[in-house]
Amino acid sequence: MNTGDEEYPNSEPCVVGVDFGTLSGRAVVVRVRDGAELGTAEHAYGHAVLDRELPDGTRLPPDWALQVPSDYIDVLREAVPAALAAAGIRPEQVVGIGTDFTACTVLPVLSDGTPLCELPEYGARPHAYVKLWRHHAAQGQADRINALAAERKEPWLERYGGKISSEWEFAKALQVLEEDPEIYRRTERWVEAADWIVWRLCGRYVRNACTAGYKGQYQDGRYPSRDYLAALNPGFADFVTDKLEHPIGQLGDAAGTLTAEAAAWTGLPEGIAVCVGNVDAHVTAPAAGAVEPGQMVAIMGTSTCHVMSSDQHGVVPGMCGVVDGGILPGLWGYEAGQSGVGDIFAWFVRTGFPAAYA
């Protein structure tokens, strides 16, 4: 906590970080000089996770997990000012803001970034909402993606340990096409939430290298081919060029500067730097100082994720992914782990113990 004394002078440059998790967003104020954490705050999402029904009561099938994008904006409005107050610093001391997000959390938007679920005609359409990372209703599409890639010997498949997850960008998009073609047609950008929130902060859409690589099969400067996508579903042939492809921002770079609108939300100065987005797990490695080849970090949360950078490229069965520059520039980033293990553990604690143990 910033006390304003000589040990923690309250006049030094600071940065703000915002972590968008599964149930809430957390903001932290960090002093640039030495990385000292001066203040934090948390804001719970008003709609939490939509896994049974939409806000209007529309029922959802099993394995669905959606969110409401305005909840993310509320984090900027509530948690960032609260963290500044907790740190005891003046807003003008903040020189930049960076964000991370659960992945793959993805949403359909118009070309100006407007989420389709915010259009009145689509408020009752499940596919118009954010698909949270733990949305698993696209498993059938993922199975077909994997089977066809193996049959065609697609070179990118081995980079993901031989299997694409139902949580990732292509499976979820293919589900939209096949279950609600109107929403798919209306989607002008299929956007990672990590990039959407940066877009809202700086007014510029930039795809971050981490999410594009690990969740969008972006390898060696390209996505899966049009021929492959057409073989999955003819209507999916132009998915990359029509809805996904966009300039890639490198991790740690500036995506743009804070807009007047976002400055009003956060209480931060207009024009400060906004960092390219990142994935919640992968951003942890540099924060933990694990920047040398062979150093692994185990992140435990709603899921567990193990990440490691290396100066060598290898094929490892069962890996979630290996991406050039996916964690740190100039190194191969390896990811493995277990999706949902924290969720499973929490469920077990809730349901598998006698009440007396609580």
C-alpha positions in Angstrom: 0.0 0.0 0.0 1.3 3.4 -0.9 1.8 5.5 2.3 3.3 8.5 0.6 6.4 8.3 2.8 10.0 8.2 1.5 10.0 4.5 1.0 6.9 4.7 -1.3 7.0 8.2 -2.8 3.7 8.9 -4.5 5.0 10.9 -7.4 6.7 8.2 -9.4 5.5 6.7 -12.8 3.2 3.7 -12.4 1.3 1.3 -14.7 -2.0 -0.4 -14.3 -2.7 -4.0 -15.1 -6.1 -5.6 -15.5 -6.7 -9.4 -15.3 -10.0 -10.5 -16.8 -10.8 -13.8 -15.2 -13.7 -16.3 -15.3 -15.9 -14.6 -12.6 -14.3 -11.2 -12.1 -11.7 -8.7 -13.2 -8.8 -7.5 -11.0 -6.8 -4.3 -11.3 -3.3 -3.7 -9.9 -1.2 -0.6 -9.8 2.5 -1.2 -10.1 5.4 1.2 -9.7 7.6 1.3 -12.8 10.9 1.7 -11.0 10.9 -1.6 -9.2 7.7 -3.4 -9.9 6.2 -2.8 -6.4 2.5 -3.5 -6.2 0.9 -0.4 -4.7 -2.8 -1.2 -4.8 -5.3 -3.7 -6.1 -9.1 -4.0 -6.5 -11.6 -6.6 -7.8 -15.0 -6.3 -9.5 -17.2 -9.3 -9.9 -19.0 -9.7 -13.3 -22.6 -8.8 -12.9 -23.8 -11.7 -15.1 -21.1 -14.1 -14.0 -21.2 -17.1 -16.3 -24.3 -17.8 -18.4 -24.4 -21.6 -18.4 -28.1 -22.2 -17.8 -29.9 -19.2 -19.4 -29.5 -15.9 -21.1 -30.3 -12.6 -19.3 -33.8 -12.7 -20.8 -34.4 -16.3 -19.6 -33.7 -18.1 -22.8 -32.5 -21.6 -21.8 -29.1 -22.9 -22.8 -28.2 -26.5 -23.6 -25.6 -28.5 -21.6 -21.9 -27.6 -22.1 -22.6 -23.9 -22.8 -20.7 -21.1 -21.1 -21.3 -17.5 -22.2 -20.6 -14.0 -20.9 -21.9 -10.5 -21.3 -19.2 -8.1 -22.7 -20.5 -5.1 -20.8 -19.4 -6.8 -17.6 -15.8 -6.3 -18.8 -16.4 -2.6 -19.3 -17.7 -2.5 -15.7 -14.4 -3.8 -14.5 -12.7 -0.8 -16.1 -15.2 1.5 -14.5 -15.0 0.0 -11.0 -11.8 -1.9 -10.4 -9.4 0.5 -12.0 -10.5 3.6 -10.0 -10.6 1.5 -6.8 -7.1 0.2 -7.4 -5.8 3.8 -7.9 -7.5 4.8 -4.6 -6.0 1.9 -2.8 -2.6 2.8 -4.1 -2.9 6.4 -3.0 -1.5 7.7 -6.3 -2.7 10.4 -8.6 -4.1 9.3 -12.0 -1.6 11.4 -13.9 1.2 9.2 -12.5 0.0 6.3 -14.7 1.9 6.1 -18.0 0.3 2.9 -19.4 -2.2 0.1 -19.0 -1.9 -3.6 -19.9 -4.5 -6.4 -19.9 -4.8 -10.1 -19.9 -7.7 -12.4 -20.5 -8.9 -16.0 -20.2 -8.5 -17.8 -23.5 -10.0 -18.8 -25.7 -12.8 -16.4 -24.9 -14.2 -15.1 -28.1 -17.1 -13.0 -29.4 -18.8 -12.0 -32.7 -18.8 -8.3 -33.4 -19.5 -5.8 -36.1 -16.7 -4.0 -37.9 -16.7 -1.2 -35.3 -16.4 -3.7 -32.4 -20.1 -3.7 -31.4 -20.9 -7.2 -29.9 -23.8 -8.8 -31.7 -25.5 -9.5 -28.3 -25.9 -5.8 -27.8 -28.1 -5.5 -30.9 -31.7 -5.6 -29.8 -32.7 -8.2 -32.4 -30.1 -10.7 -31.1 -30.5 -10.4 -27.3 -32.2 -13.8 -27.2 -29.7 -15.5 -29.6 -27.1 -17.5 -27.6 -24.5 -17.5 -30.4 -24.5 -13.7 -30.3 -22.8 -13.7 -26.9 -19.3 -14.1 -25.7 -18.2 -17.8 -25.7 -16.2 -18.2 -22.5 -13.1 -20.4 -22.6 -15.0 -23.2 -20.9 -17.8 -23.3 -23.5 -17.5 -26.9 -24.6 -20.6 -27.3 -26.8 -18.4 -27.2 -30.0 -16.8 -30.6 -29.2 -18.4 -32.1 -32.3 -16.8 -29.4 -34.5 -13.5 -29.9 -32.8 -13.6 -33.6 -33.4 -14.1 -33.0 -37.1 -11.4 -30.4 -37.2 -8.9 -32.9 -35.7 -10.0 -35.9 -37.9 -9.8 -33.9 -41.1 -6.4 -32.3 -40.2 -5.0 -35.8 -39.4 -6.4 -37.2 -42.6 -4.9 -34.4 -44.7 -1.6 -34.4 -42.6 -2.0 -30.6 -42.0 1.4 -29.5 -40.8 0.1 -27.2 -38.0 -1.6 -30.1 -36.2 1.6 -31.4 -34.6 2.3 -27.9 -33.1 -0.8 -28.6 -30.9 0.2 -32.1 -29.7 -2.1 -33.6 -32.4 -5.4 -32.2 -31.1 -7.3 -28.9 -31.3 -9.6 -28.1 -28.4 -13.3 -27.4 -28.5 -12.5 -24.3 -26.5 -10.5 -22.6 -29.4 -11.4 -20.1 -32.1 -12.1 -22.4 -35.1 -14.3 -24.9 -33.3 -16.4 -22.2 -31.7 -16.8 -20.3 -35.0 -17.7 -23.4 -36.9 -20.4 -24.1 -34.3 -21.9 -20.7 -34.9 -21.9 -21.3 -38.7 -23.7 -24.6 -38.4 -26.2 -23.8 -35.6 -27.0 -20.1 -36.3 -26.0 -19.2 -39.9 -27.6 -15.7 -39.6 -25.4 -14.8 -36.6 -22.4 -16.1 -38.5 -23.2 -14.0 -41.6 -23.7 -10.9 -39.5 -20.4 -11.4 -37.7 -17.8 -9.1 -39.3 -15.0 -9.8 -36.8 -14.5 -13.0 -34.8 -12.6 -11.5 -31.9 -10.7 -12.7 -28.9 -11.9 -10.9 -25.8 -8.3 -10.2 -25.0 -8.2 -8.1 -28.2 -11.7 -6.7 -27.9 -11.0 -5.1 -24.5 -7.8 -3.5 -26.0 -9.9 -2.3 -28.9 -12.3 -0.6 -26.5 -9.4 1.0 -24.6 -7.5 2.4 -27.6 -9.9 2.4 -30.5 -7.7 0.1 -32.5 -8.1 -3.6 -33.2 -4.9 -5.6 -33.0 -4.7 -9.4 -32.7 -2.2 -10.4 -30.1 0.4 -12.9 -31.1 -0.1 -15.2 -28.1 -3.8 -15.9 -28.6 -3.5 -16.0 -32.4 -0.9 -18.7 -32.1 -2.2 -20.8 -29.3 -5.9 -20.5 -29.9 -6.1 -19.6 -33.6 -3.7 -22.0 -35.2 -1.6 -19.1 -36.5 1.8 -20.7 -37.3 4.7 -19.6 -39.5 2.8 -16.5 -40.5 -0.4 -18.2 -41.7 -3.7 -19.8 -40.6 -5.1 -23.2 -41.8 -5.7 -23.0 -45.6 -8.9 -22.1 -47.4 -9.0 -25.6 -49.0 -8.9 -27.2 -45.6 -11.6 -24.9 -44.2 -13.8 -25.6 -47.3 -13.4 -29.3 -46.7 -14.8 -28.9 -43.2 -17.8 -26.9 -44.4 -18.1 -25.0 -47.7 -19.5 -22.1 -45.9 -16.4 -21.9 -43.7 -14.0 -21.5 -46.6 -13.5 -17.8 -46.2 -13.6 -17.6 -42.4 -10.0 -16.5 -42.1 -10.1 -13.8 -44.7 -13.6 -12.5 -43.9 -13.8 -12.6 -40.1 -10.4 -13.5 -38.5 -7.4 -12.3 -40.3 -6.0 -9.0 -38.9 -2.6 -7.4 -38.2 -0.8 -9.3 -35.4 0.6 -7.2 -32.5 3.7 -8.5 -30.7 3.6 -9.1 -27.0 4.8 -6.1 -25.0 4.2 -3.6 -27.8 1.8 -0.7 -27.7 -1.5 -1.3 -29.4 -2.4 2.4 -29.2 -3.2 5.1 -26.7 -6.1 5.5 -24.3 -9.2 7.1 -25.8 -11.2 9.9 -24.2 -14.1 7.4 -23.6 -11.8 4.8 -21.9 -10.2 7.6 -19.9 -13.6 8.6 -18.6 -14.3 5.0 -17.6 -11.1 4.4 -15.8 -10.1 7.8 -14.5 -6.8 7.5 -16.2 -5.2 10.2 -18.4 -6.2 10.2 -22.1 -3.3 9.3 -24.4 -1.4 6.9 -22.2 0.0 3.7 -23.7 -2.3 0.7 -24.1 -0.4 -2.6 -24.4 -1.2 -5.4 -26.9 -3.4 -8.0 -25.2 -2.2 -11.3 -23.8 -3.4 -14.6 -22.3 -3.7 -14.7 -18.5 -1.4 -17.7 -18.1 1.3 -16.7 -20.6 1.7 -13.2 -19.2 2.7 -14.8 -15.9 6.1 -16.1 -17.1 7.8 -12.7 -17.4 6.0 -11.5 -14.3 7.5 -14.4 -12.4 10.9 -13.8 -13.9 10.9 -17.1 -15.8 12.5 -15.6 -18.9 15.4 -18.0 -19.6 15.1 -21.1 -21.8 13.9 -24.1 -19.8 12.3 -22.3 -16.9 8.7 -23.5 -16.4 5.9 -21.7 -14.5 2.9 -23.6 -13.2 -0.1 -21.4 -12.9 -3.0 -22.7 -10.8 -6.5 -21.2 -11.0 -9.7 -22.1 -12.7 -7.5 -24.2 -14.9 -3.9 -25.2 -14.4 -1.4 -24.2 -17.1 2.3 -24.9 -17.4 4.3 -22.6 -19.7 7.9 -22.7 -20.6 10.1 -20.9 -23.2 12.9 -22.7 -25.1 15.4 -21.9 -27.8 14.6 -25.3 -29.3 11.6 -26.4 -31.3 10.2 -29.8 -30.6 7.1 -31.8 -31.3 5.5 -33.0 -28.0 2.4 -35.2 -28.1 -0.4 -33.8 -25.9 0.9 -30.3 -25.7 -1.7 -27.5 -25.8 0.6 -25.7 -28.2 4.1 -24.5 -29.2 4.3 -21.0 -30.7 7.3 -19.0 -31.9 7.3 -15.9 -29.7 4.1 -17.0 -28.0 5.5 -16.2 -24.5 8.7 -14.2 -25.0 10.2 -12.8 -28.2 12.8 -15.0 -29.9 11.9 -18.1 -28.0 9.5 -21.0 -28.6 6.7 -20.9 -26.1 5.4 -24.3 -24.8 2.0 -24.7 -23.1 0.5 -27.7 -21.4 -1.9 -28.2 -18.5 -5.4 -29.2 -17.6 -8.4 -27.1 -18.5 -11.0 -26.7 -15.8 -9.1 -28.5 -13.0 -9.8 -25.6 -10.6 -13.5 -25.7 -11.6 -13.5 -29.5 -11.0 -11.8 -29.1 -7.6 -14.3 -26.4 -6.5 -17.2 -28.7 -7.6 -15.7 -31.5 -5.6 -15.3 -29.3 -2.5 -19.0 -28.2 -2.9 -20.5 -31.6 -3.5 -18.1 -34.3 -2.2 -17.6 -33.4 1.4 -19.9 -33.7 4.4 -21.3 -30.4 5.6 -19.3 -30.7 8.9 -16.1 -30.5 6.9 -17.0 -27.0 5.7 
